[in-house]
Amino acid sequence: MESFQKEAMVLRRFNVTGTCVKNKHYMADTTTKINQIIDLIENDYYFTINRPRQYGKTTTLDLLRRQLGSSYTILNLSFEKVGNATFSSEERFIQMLYRSIKQELRYLKEENLLIKLESLKEIDTFEEFDYFLTDFITDNPKEIILLIDECDKASNNDVFLDFLGVLRYKYLRRTEDRDVTFKSVVLAGVHDVKNLKFKMRGEDERYNSPWNIATDFRIEMSFNKSEIESLLLDYLTEHIEIKMDVPAIASKIHYFTNGYPFFVSYLCKMIDEEFESLDKWNTKNLEKAVNQMLVRKITNLDDLVKNLGNNEDLERLVHAILVNGVEFEYSISGPVMEKGFVYGVFKESSGNKLAIYNPIYEMKIYKYLTDKIKTENPNLSNFPLPPTYILPDGSLDITLALKNYSKYLAQLRDDKTDKFVENNARLLFSIFMKPIINGVGFMYKEVVISDRKRLDVLITYNQFKYVIELKIWNGEAYYKQAQEQLVGYLNDEGLDDGYMIVHDFRKGEHKRSMQERISVEGKELAVYFV
């Protein structure tokens, strides 16, 4: 009996594929946001849950179905299984809807409705579909809610536009007390159907106006720190032997993921299944998990790289933000920025600025850009490394590393390559440091310290931390300001020693391999001019 109970205890797991189900998977408590969505439904709103892929949309629809099923008839449909041929004609599309509704009614065991439905003749035009919906909804003692998942699959087909037109027509007539229709319609997909452009047969591209009846969906779908804590606490109910500082781990997971549900679950799954010991839930293992995740074949990260590779304008924008430190005002009106939001690349940061969605994406993009540069410039990896950069206490010999980086950059620079080095200085630093810290250390890039304060690199190596500022020489006043900024970062991190690399690209005035140590407000700063 004990053995059986133990087996049952480990059945649940962290889920990274498909719908999350409470009796099979550990789940975050998203009651607050589910109730917010239910509030929209109960107020008769039509809307689209539009978020990037693997953001929990399907799980959300399933939770809505389960919670609302006792009060309403829930038609939970999906276009995922539908082939492209279904959208080739009005008749085929409507027959697909008709069969899908019948299948749902069988699942719901709505025998009376099913008999009524099957007594009707097959319908094959939207006009007949309109009449069918009126009769079907009138005969149902409960109000009907329509949920459609994976609606992106239909979004570039004009027959889908006609379908939305029927929903809009009936919605407007309901407000005039001249018809009945679905209480609420919820579409789920990557795009906001209300703002899609459709290319109709023989026509130019135009906006999808029939869905302008839908309300904006502004509910935050990412996990906040409390929700990540609830996920970890759910896990601990079955693993009471595990030691974990739940608030600290939840905060760190939120930092890396920005609450992206897939990444939250993936990191938790890695730590649970791939690390041993009762105290495996710690920052060091979390950093290892992130490092390992970045080199694995993961569809989400592969799609990120593919989207950058297929969209030069998006890659240039990302490069400008991450590598060159250019700031852009947050906006979704520009086509490139809009594309980045659809793919989940961007978010709005404090100060109304455009930012990469989370550090995992930042690190993956850095890896993509550095791999691309190394492929195009094989000589970048030719600098000889010493046998070790590790000191007896297990710390990183950061002084030696930065001295050698100065030599590495000097080796690359000449009149022909100055512009290349200037444009890619941050990537070159990453290329140089990666083999040094690989396997043990962890490099954060563009780390947010506090509101609107960012440093370039924070390296952790074993239990040691190193704050490194990368600057381009812009005059003495800017240099002094950078020192004060670095001191502020050191205070935030509780460190006494900091490091700065100043890239000086002035012609005829550059002093190669120049180094100085200065004391500022009790902090020791090592500065390397390259």
C-alpha positions in Angstrom: 0.0 0.0 0.0 2.8 2.4 0.9 4.5 1.7 -2.4 1.3 2.4 -4.4 0.8 5.7 -2.6 4.4 6.7 -3.2 3.9 6.1 -7.0 0.7 8.1 -7.0 2.6 11.0 -5.3 5.1 11.4 -8.1 2.6 11.2 -10.9 2.3 15.0 -11.2 5.0 16.9 -12.9 5.9 20.3 -14.3 4.3 20.4 -17.8 5.8 22.1 -20.8 3.7 20.5 -23.5 0.0 21.0 -24.1 -2.8 21.8 -21.6 -2.0 21.8 -17.9 -4.4 19.6 -15.8 -4.5 19.9 -12.0 -4.4 16.1 -11.3 -1.5 15.6 -13.6 0.6 18.7 -13.3 1.9 21.2 -10.8 0.0 24.5 -11.5 0.3 28.1 -10.5 -2.7 29.6 -8.8 -4.1 31.9 -11.5 -7.5 32.4 -9.9 -7.3 36.2 -10.0 -6.8 36.4 -13.7 -9.2 33.6 -14.5 -11.9 35.5 -12.5 -11.0 38.7 -14.4 -11.6 36.8 -17.7 -14.9 35.3 -16.4 -16.0 38.8 -15.5 -15.6 39.8 -19.2 -17.5 36.7 -20.2 -20.4 37.3 -17.8 -20.7 40.9 -19.0 -21.3 39.5 -22.6 -18.0 40.7 -24.1 -16.4 39.3 -27.2 -12.6 39.3 -27.2 -9.3 37.7 -28.3 -6.7 36.3 -25.9 -3.7 37.1 -28.0 -0.3 36.2 -26.7 2.8 34.6 -28.1 3.0 30.8 -28.4 3.3 28.6 -25.3 1.9 31.3 -23.2 -0.9 29.2 -21.5 -3.7 30.2 -23.8 -5.0 26.6 -24.3 -4.8 26.0 -20.5 -6.7 29.2 -19.8 -9.5 28.1 -22.1 -9.7 24.7 -20.4 -9.8 26.4 -17.0 -12.7 28.6 -18.2 -14.5 25.5 -19.6 -14.2 23.7 -16.3 -15.2 26.7 -14.1 -18.1 27.9 -16.3 -19.4 24.5 -17.4 -22.0 24.1 -14.7 -23.7 27.5 -15.4 -23.3 27.7 -19.2 -23.1 25.4 -22.3 -19.4 25.8 -23.3 -18.5 25.0 -26.9 -14.7 24.7 -26.7 -13.5 24.4 -30.3 -10.1 24.5 -31.9 -8.8 25.1 -35.4 -5.6 23.2 -34.7 -6.9 20.0 -36.2 -8.4 21.7 -39.3 -6.7 21.4 -42.6 -6.2 24.2 -45.0 -8.7 22.8 -47.4 -11.4 23.6 -44.8 -11.0 27.3 -45.5 -11.3 26.9 -49.3 -15.0 27.4 -49.4 -17.9 28.7 -47.3 -19.6 25.2 -47.4 -16.5 23.3 -46.1 -15.9 25.8 -43.3 -19.5 25.8 -42.1 -19.7 22.0 -42.2 -16.5 21.9 -40.1 -18.2 24.2 -37.5 -21.4 22.1 -37.5 -19.5 18.8 -37.0 -17.3 20.4 -34.3 -20.4 21.6 -32.4 -22.0 18.1 -32.6 -18.8 16.6 -31.3 -18.8 19.0 -28.3 -22.4 18.2 -27.5 -21.6 14.5 -27.5 -18.7 15.2 -25.1 -21.0 17.3 -22.9 -23.7 14.6 -23.0 -26.2 17.2 -24.0 -28.6 14.6 -25.5 -31.6 16.9 -26.0 -29.6 19.5 -27.8 -27.8 16.8 -29.9 -31.1 15.3 -31.0 -32.4 18.7 -32.0 -29.2 19.5 -33.8 -29.1 16.2 -35.7 -32.7 16.6 -36.8 -31.7 19.7 -38.7 -30.6 19.4 -42.3 -26.9 20.0 -43.1 -26.2 23.6 -43.5 -23.7 25.0 -46.1 -24.1 28.7 -46.3 -23.5 31.5 -43.8 -27.1 32.6 -44.2 -28.3 29.1 -43.1 -25.7 29.1 -40.4 -27.2 32.3 -39.0 -30.7 30.8 -38.8 -29.3 27.6 -37.3 -27.6 29.6 -34.5 -30.8 31.4 -33.7 -32.8 28.2 -33.4 -30.0 26.3 -31.6 -29.4 29.1 -29.0 -33.1 29.7 -28.5 -33.7 26.0 -27.7 -30.9 25.8 -25.2 -32.0 26.4 -21.6 -28.5 27.6 -20.7 -26.6 30.5 -22.4 -23.9 29.4 -24.7 -20.3 30.5 -24.7 -18.1 29.9 -27.7 -14.3 29.4 -27.2 -12.1 28.9 -30.2 -8.4 28.1 -29.9 -5.7 28.3 -32.5 -7.7 30.9 -34.5 -4.5 32.1 -36.2 -4.8 29.1 -38.5 -7.9 30.6 -40.1 -6.8 34.2 -39.9 -5.5 34.7 -43.4 -8.6 33.2 -45.0 -11.5 35.3 -46.2 -14.1 32.7 -45.2 -13.0 33.3 -41.6 -13.8 37.0 -42.1 -17.3 36.0 -43.3 -17.7 33.9 -40.1 -16.7 36.9 -38.0 -19.2 39.0 -40.0 -22.0 36.6 -39.0 -21.0 36.9 -35.3 -20.9 40.6 -35.5 -24.3 40.8 -37.3 -25.9 38.7 -34.6 -24.1 40.5 -31.8 -25.4 43.9 -33.0 -29.0 42.6 -33.5 -28.9 41.2 -30.0 -28.2 44.7 -28.6 -31.3 45.8 -30.5 -33.3 42.9 -29.0 -33.9 41.5 -32.5 -31.9 38.3 -32.3 -30.2 35.8 -29.9 -26.5 34.8 -30.1 -23.6 33.5 -28.1 -23.4 35.1 -24.7 -19.6 35.6 -25.2 -17.1 34.6 -27.9 -13.5 34.1 -26.9 -10.9 33.6 -29.6 -7.3 32.5 -28.7 -4.3 33.0 -30.8 -1.0 34.8 -31.3 -2.5 37.7 -33.2 -5.2 40.0 -32.0 -7.9 39.2 -34.6 -9.4 42.7 -34.2 -6.3 44.2 -35.7 -5.4 41.6 -38.3 -5.0 42.6 -42.0 -6.6 40.2 -44.5 -5.7 39.9 -48.1 -9.0 39.0 -49.8 -9.3 37.3 -53.2 -8.6 39.8 -55.9 -8.4 42.7 -53.4 -5.7 44.7 -51.6 -4.9 44.1 -48.0 -7.5 45.5 -45.6 -8.2 45.5 -41.9 -10.5 43.0 -40.3 -13.4 45.3 -39.4 -16.0 42.7 -38.5 -14.3 42.0 -35.2 -14.4 45.6 -34.1 -17.2 44.6 -31.7 -14.5 42.9 -29.6 -13.2 44.6 -26.4 -9.5 45.0 -25.8 -8.0 42.2 -23.8 -5.7 43.8 -21.2 -5.4 41.1 -18.6 -1.8 40.2 -17.8 -1.2 36.5 -18.8 2.4 36.2 -17.6 3.0 34.8 -14.1 3.8 37.3 -11.4 6.1 36.4 -8.5 3.1 35.3 -6.3 1.8 33.0 -8.9 5.3 31.4 -9.4 5.4 31.0 -5.6 2.1 29.2 -5.7 3.5 26.9 -8.4 6.5 26.0 -6.2 4.2 25.6 -3.1 2.0 23.2 -5.1 5.2 21.2 -5.9 6.2 21.2 -2.3 2.9 19.6 -1.2 4.2 16.4 -2.8 7.9 16.9 -1.9 7.9 17.9 1.8 11.5 16.7 2.1 12.7 19.4 -0.4 14.4 22.5 1.0 13.6 25.7 -0.8 13.5 29.4 -0.1 10.3 29.8 -2.1 10.2 33.6 -2.3 13.8 33.9 -3.3 13.6 31.1 -6.0 10.3 32.5 -7.3 11.9 36.0 -7.6 14.9 34.6 -9.5 12.7 32.6 -11.8 10.6 35.6 -12.5 13.7 37.7 -13.2 15.0 35.2 -15.9 11.6 34.6 -17.5 9.6 37.8 -16.8 6.8 35.3 -16.0 6.6 33.7 -19.4 4.6 30.5 -18.4 6.5 28.1 -20.7 10.0 29.2 -19.4 8.8 29.2 -15.8 7.6 25.6 -16.1 10.7 24.5 -18.2 13.2 25.8 -15.6 11.2 24.2 -12.8 11.1 20.9 -14.7 14.8 20.9 -15.2 15.7 21.5 -11.6 13.2 18.9 -10.4 14.2 16.2 -12.8 17.9 16.9 -13.7 19.4 17.9 -10.4 20.0 15.8 -7.2 20.0 16.5 -3.5 17.3 17.9 -1.2 18.6 21.5 -1.5 18.8 21.5 -5.3 16.5 24.5 -5.6 19.1 27.2 -5.4 20.4 30.1 -7.5 23.5 28.2 -8.7 21.4 25.4 -10.1 18.9 27.8 -11.6 21.7 29.5 -13.5 23.0 26.2 -14.7 19.5 25.3 -15.9 19.3 28.6 -17.9 22.8 27.9 -19.4 21.8 24.4 -20.4 18.4 25.5 -21.8 20.1 28.1 -24.1 22.0 25.4 -26.0 19.1 22.9 -26.3 16.8 22.4 -29.2 13.7 24.1 -27.7 11.0 25.1 -30.2 10.3 28.4 -28.5 14.0 29.5 -28.6 14.5 28.0 -32.1 11.5 30.1 -33.3 13.0 33.2 -31.8 16.2 32.7 -33.8 14.3 31.8 -36.9 12.1 34.9 -36.7 15.3 37.1 -36.4 16.9 35.3 -39.3 13.9 35.7 -41.5 13.3 39.4 -40.7 16.3 41.5 -41.2 14.5 44.7 -40.0 13.6 43.0 -36.7 17.2 41.7 -36.3 18.6 45.2 -36.9 16.2 46.7 -34.3 17.1 44.0 -31.7 20.9 44.5 -32.5 20.5 48.3 -31.9 18.8 47.7 -28.6 21.0 45.0 -27.2 24.4 45.6 -28.7 24.5 49.3 -29.3 22.4 50.4 -26.3 20.0 52.5 -28.5 16.8 53.5 -26.7 13.5 53.5 -28.6 10.2 54.8 -27.4 7.7 52.0 -26.8 5.1 51.8 -29.6 3.1 49.1 -31.4 2.2 51.3 -34.4 5.5 50.7 -36.3 5.5 47.5 -38.4 8.8 46.2 -37.1 8.0 46.8 -33.5 4.5 45.3 -34.0 6.1 42.2 -35.5 8.4 41.9 -32.5 5.5 42.1 -30.1 3.6 39.4 -32.0 6.7 37.1 -31.8 7.0 37.9 -28.1 10.4 39.5 -28.5 9.6 42.9 -27.0 8.0 44.3 -23.9 7.4 47.8 -22.6 10.1 48.7 -19.9 10.0 51.5 -17.3 10.2 54.9 -18.8 8.0 53.8 -21.8 11.1 52.3 -23.6 11.2 49.2 -25.8 13.0 46.3 -24.3 13.7 42.6 -24.9 11.1 40.5 -23.2 13.2 38.7 -20.7 16.9 37.8 -19.9 16.5 34.4 -21.5 15.7 36.0 -24.8 18.5 38.5 -24.3 21.0 35.7 -23.8 19.7 33.6 -26.7 19.8 36.6 -29.0 23.4 37.4 -27.8 24.3 33.8 -28.6 22.7 34.0 -32.0 24.5 37.3 -32.9 27.9 36.1 -31.6 27.6 32.7 -33.4 26.7 34.7 -36.5 29.7 37.0 -36.2 32.1 34.0 -35.4 30.8 32.2 -38.5 31.4 35.2 -40.7 34.8 36.0 -39.0 36.6 32.8 -38.0 39.7 34.6 -36.8 37.7 36.0 -33.8 38.3 32.8 -31.8 42.1 32.5 -32.4 43.3 34.3 -29.3 45.3 31.8 -27.1 43.9 31.2 -23.6 46.1 30.4 -20.6 45.7 27.0 -18.9 43.4 28.4 -16.2 41.7 31.6 -15.0 40.7 30.0 -11.7 42.4 31.1 -8.5 43.0 28.8 -5.5 39.8 29.9 -3.7 37.7 29.0 -6.7 37.2 32.6 -7.8 37.7 33.9 -11.4 41.0 35.7 -12.1 39.0 38.6 -13.6 42.0 40.9 -13.7 43.9 38.5 -16.0 40.8 38.0 -18.1 40.3 41.7 -18.7 44.0 42.3 -19.4 43.9 39.5 -22.0 40.7 41.0 -23.4 42.6 44.2 -23.9 45.2 42.3 -25.9 42.6 40.4 -27.8 40.9 43.6 -28.9 44.2 45.2 -29.8 45.0 42.1 -31.9 41.8 42.6 -33.8 42.0 46.3 -34.4 43.5 48.1 -37.3 42.3 50.9 -39.6 40.1 48.4 -41.6 38.5 46.8 -38.6 38.0 49.7 -36.3 34.4 50.3 -37.4 33.6 46.5 -37.0 35.0 46.5 -33.4 33.2 49.7 -32.5 29.9 48.3 -33.8 30.3 45.0 -32.1 32.3 45.7 -28.9 29.7 44.1 -26.5 29.5 41.0 -28.7 33.2 40.7 -28.9 33.5 40.8 -25.1 30.9 38.0 -24.9 32.8 36.0 -27.5 36.0 36.4 -25.5 34.6 35.6 -22.1 32.4 32.7 -22.9 35.1 30.0 -23.1 36.6 31.3 -19.9 33.4 31.0 -17.8 31.9 28.2 -19.7 30.5 25.4 -17.6 31.0 27.2 -14.3 30.2 30.8 -14.6 27.2 32.7 -15.7 27.0 36.0 -17.5 24.1 38.3 -17.3 23.8 41.0 -19.9 21.9 44.3 -19.6 20.9 43.5 -16.1 18.2 45.6 -14.5 19.5 46.8 -11.1 16.6 49.1 -10.2 14.2 51.3 -12.0 15.8 52.6 -15.2 19.3 51.7 -14.0 21.1 49.0 -16.0 24.6 47.6 -16.0 26.2 45.9 -18.9 27.5 42.6 -17.4 27.3 40.8 -14.1 29.3 37.6 -14.1 28.8 35.0 -11.4 31.5 32.3 -10.9 30.9 29.8 -8.2 29.8 32.0 -5.3 31.7 35.1 -6.6 30.2 38.1 -8.5 31.9 40.6 -10.8 30.3 43.8 -12.1 31.7 45.0 -15.4 30.7 48.2 -17.2 31.4 48.4 -21.0 31.7 52.0 -22.1 32.7 54.0 -25.2 34.9 57.0 -24.6 32.8 60.1 -24.9 34.9 62.6 -22.9 36.1 63.1 -19.4 32.7 64.2 -18.0 31.1 61.0 -19.3 33.9 58.9 -17.9 33.4 60.5 -14.4 29.7 59.8 -14.7 30.3 56.2 -15.6 32.5 55.8 -12.5 29.7 57.1 -10.2 27.2 54.8 -12.0 29.5 51.8 -11.4 29.8 52.7 -7.7 26.0 52.7 -7.5 25.8 49.2 -9.1 28.4 47.9 -6.6 26.4 49.3 -3.7 23.3 47.5 -5.1 25.2 44.2 -5.4 27.1 44.6 -2.0 30.5 44.5 -3.7 33.7 46.6 -3.1 35.5 46.0 -6.4 34.3 46.9 -9.8 35.6 46.8 -13.4 35.2 49.0 -16.4 36.3 48.6 -20.0 36.5 51.8 -21.9 36.6 51.4 -25.7 38.4 54.4 -27.1 38.0 54.8 -30.9 39.6 58.2 -31.3 42.1 58.2 -34.1 45.7 59.0 -33.1 44.8 59.5 -29.4 44.1 55.9 -28.4 46.3 54.5 -25.7 46.4 50.7 -26.1 46.5 48.5 -23.0 46.3 51.5 -20.7 45.0 50.6 -17.2 44.3 52.5 -14.0 43.0 51.8 -10.6 40.9 54.5 -8.8 39.0 54.8 -5.6 35.6 56.3 -5.6 33.4 56.6 -2.5 35.3 53.7 -0.9 35.0 51.4 -3.9 38.0 50.2 -5.9 37.6 50.4 -9.7 39.9 48.8 -12.2 39.6 50.5 -15.6 40.9 49.1 -18.8 41.2 51.4 -21.9 41.2 49.4 -25.1 
